[in-house]
Amino acid sequence: MHLETSSEGHRSSEIVTSPEGQDPGVSPDFKEERAELEWVLSHPEISRSTNLVRFLSFICNKYFNGETRDIREHAIAIEALGRKQSSFDSHVDPIVRVTARTLRKKLQTLYQTDGQAHKLQIVLPVGHYIPQFLQREDVDTEWTASVEAVSPEEPSLENAAGQNNLDLPVPHEAGNIEQTPAHTPHGFSLNPLTAWKLVAALAAVSVIFFVGFLLGRQTSRLPQIAKEGFKWGEPVWSDEFDGTAQQLPDPARWGYDVEDQAGIGPNERQVYCSPQAGHSKECDPRRPNAFLDGTGHLVLRAQKNPDGVWTLVRVTTKGLQNFQYGRIEARMKFPVGNGLWPSFIMAGANKDTVGWPASGSVDIAENVSVSPGSNGLGPSMIRSTMHGPRYFGSNGLWHDFKLPNGARVDDASFHTYGVIWSPGMIQFYVDDPANVYLVHDASDVPEGGAWVFDHPFYLMMNLAMGGDWAGNSDSTTPNPADMLVDYVRVYKIPPLPAPRIEWQSVPVKAGSSAASIVSLHASSYTGRVRLTCTTDVPTVPCSLAAAVLNFSDTLSLEDTLTLSTETFAEKGKVVASPGHYKVTITATTMSGAHSEITVPFEVKSSE
């Protein structure tokens, strides 16, 4: 996994210079540090979060390049987390501090479980965002020192929220609550020394609780996948490809798309074929590009005909079967070779009426080889990408996943690539639906874009050739090249009850922000739940530290909700007026069940 992302959306490496403080005549290669970073970025606990990957990649590349002075909150927000430079205000938007806290906890957990034997470990100290690569024996000392300090760069929750007091009201429970919350004492003052000691004590208690929690769980050096507590049942639609040799794909399930695919430039002669072949003289129905092999597989073949033209195939359920939500997967073996571009895709069924990318598309898995002049993936990596308005093509929401334990996309044992698709959220996995390596939800859409995945889609399997990314074929490219599909299956998400929500209402002063804890309590293990919030006034927006919470192996989780009283318009900053408002928090499960709570809060005068 490379560490930099270029403006075109493809990753590339850079020449590394010395970090500040080192001899400028020495050019360390950071080989061990880069290897450790790659392992961390590929671990499911980190790789499933786009923000964590971008945050850690950004600060480590700055460190490798000797640019630690540029590792600042504003730079991280704009360059790594996608905030808009013209409107980002760290006093209103705590995204960097929240992401740093989450990353710090993830790293600690990682090195107390799967990475406990690693001699070199990555530490993000409290106090700044400059990463440290420490020997294992030095890590405990660093973490102990970290919990004894609170940084001006990364303030405590009370200071980050613009509060100088602690508010402890009785939590509200899920439901449409309209009454004023019961009054409880708050507002007692803390001098700076007392506040510092309180924060340090709370941090120490948290560490003790965390260690006790780890000791109460079974851990090992290998990743332990949490299995969902619900059952998927039988597929509601599938094709097992159990026909005779040379049989064509079932026409009731699969059709053919013979149009040129956008983004794959015809750098060499190539054409998409169907069994009819009447559309192109290069296609030969006696040499089909899609057929069953008689042993339970669909073969999608790229082959060069006697005239030197590559004939290709793309099969689709378009016009035959659309899907909306569920678990969708295919067990496949991708071919490897220069110029080859195999993929498994979902495409918006309204493409012909609204056009692409407004219709949306999801590249569940795709692969290209590393060839001269291309920024390919290689045989051990897949890419998953979501395309929509303002984020499509090379600027789509993409993520690379490295198959573990030396596995390859062309393994004889095949790999399963799939998504769990639910309202406002798509989860990507490999080989096991519990092995989720990437989660995208509506909050990941960039400014000016739209989430366009809550409508019917159809499926495509494509074996393309050439283009700017895949590059041209050469003498090493296999001819023919076969993409094998063992099965395609679609499962319905079973009914999953929504969790109960509790929230502690907090006052906030006009011109500042306030953060508080949202507690969620599930009645069963329901997998991932999407959390959203809205207020009844546009001048007081709300935000959540985590938009998705995982109830696969726990029944209670917490999130941080921040209320801001400053917004930005064309004429500049807008400060909310003092008054009484309401916030609504909604939790939606993968089956679409939801719970919500509406609670009043007060914006006080800044005077």
JOVENTA-V872720 format. One record per backbone hydrogen bond with DSSP energy under -1.0 kcal/mol. NH is the residue of the N-H (numbers start at 1). CO is the residue of the C=O. Records with the same first field share a line. If there is no record, write none. Layout:
BEGIN
NH = CO + CO
END
This chain:
BEGIN
6 = 10
9 = 6
22 = 19
26 = 23
34 = 30
35 = 31
36 = 32
37 = 33
38 = 34
39 = 35
40 = 36
41 = 37
42 = 38
46 = 43
47 = 43
48 = 44
49 = 46
53 = 49
54 = 50
55 = 51
56 = 52
57 = 53
58 = 54
59 = 55
60 = 56
61 = 57
62 = 58
63 = 59
64 = 60
65 = 61
66 = 63
67 = 62
70 = 67
71 = 68
72 = 70
76 = 72
77 = 73
78 = 74
79 = 75
80 = 76
81 = 76
83 = 77
87 = 84
88 = 84
92 = 89
93 = 89
98 = 94
99 = 95
100 = 96
101 = 97
102 = 98
103 = 99
104 = 100
105 = 101
106 = 102
107 = 103
108 = 104
109 = 105
110 = 106
111 = 107
115 = 110
116 = 113
118 = 115
121 = 134
123 = 132
128 = 125
132 = 123
134 = 121
136 = 119
138 = 135
139 = 136
142 = 138
143 = 139
144 = 140
145 = 141
146 = 142
147 = 143
148 = 145
149 = 146
160 = 156
161 = 157
162 = 159
163 = 158
172 = 503
175 = 596
177 = 175
195 = 191
196 = 192
197 = 193
198 = 194
199 = 195
200 = 196
201 = 197
202 = 198
203 = 199
204 = 200
205 = 201
206 = 202
207 = 203
208 = 204
209 = 205
210 = 206
211 = 207
212 = 208
213 = 209
214 = 210
215 = 211
216 = 212
217 = 214
236 = 490
237 = 490
239 = 488
246 = 292
247 = 244
253 = 250
254 = 250
255 = 316
257 = 314
264 = 261
267 = 265
271 = 310
273 = 312
280 = 277
287 = 284
291 = 299
292 = 247
293 = 297
298 = 485
299 = 291
300 = 483
301 = 289
302 = 481
303 = 311
305 = 309
308 = 305
310 = 269
311 = 303
312 = 271
315 = 461
316 = 255
317 = 459
320 = 317
321 = 317
323 = 457
326 = 421
327 = 491
328 = 419
329 = 489
330 = 417
331 = 487
332 = 415
333 = 484
334 = 409
339 = 470
340 = 337
341 = 464
343 = 462
344 = 365
345 = 460
346 = 362
347 = 458
348 = 360
349 = 456
351 = 348
353 = 350
354 = 350
355 = 351
359 = 355
360 = 357
361 = 387
362 = 346
363 = 385
364 = 344 + 362
365 = 344
367 = 342
374 = 371
377 = 368
378 = 368
381 = 378
382 = 401
383 = 366
384 = 399
385 = 363
386 = 397
387 = 361
388 = 391
391 = 388
395 = 392
396 = 393
397 = 386
398 = 396
399 = 384
401 = 382
403 = 380
407 = 404
409 = 379
411 = 408
414 = 411
415 = 332
417 = 330
418 = 429
419 = 328
420 = 427
421 = 326
422 = 425
425 = 422
426 = 440
427 = 420
428 = 438
429 = 418
430 = 435
431 = 416
435 = 432
436 = 434
437 = 428
438 = 428
439 = 48
440 = 426
442 = 424
444 = 441
445 = 442
449 = 446
457 = 323
458 = 347
460 = 345
461 = 315
462 = 343
463 = 313
464 = 341
466 = 339
471 = 467
477 = 474
481 = 302
483 = 300
484 = 333
485 = 298
486 = 331
488 = 239
489 = 329
490 = 237
491 = 327
500 = 521
502 = 519
503 = 172
504 = 517
508 = 602
510 = 604
512 = 509
514 = 563
516 = 561
518 = 559
519 = 502
520 = 557
521 = 500
522 = 555
529 = 549
530 = 588
531 = 547
532 = 586
534 = 584
536 = 582
540 = 537
543 = 562
545 = 560
549 = 529
551 = 527
557 = 520
559 = 518
561 = 516
562 = 543
563 = 514
564 = 541
565 = 512
567 = 574
569 = 572
572 = 569
574 = 567
576 = 565
579 = 603
581 = 601
583 = 599
584 = 534
585 = 597
586 = 532
587 = 595
588 = 530
589 = 593
592 = 589
595 = 587
597 = 585
598 = 175
599 = 583
601 = 581
603 = 579
604 = 508
END
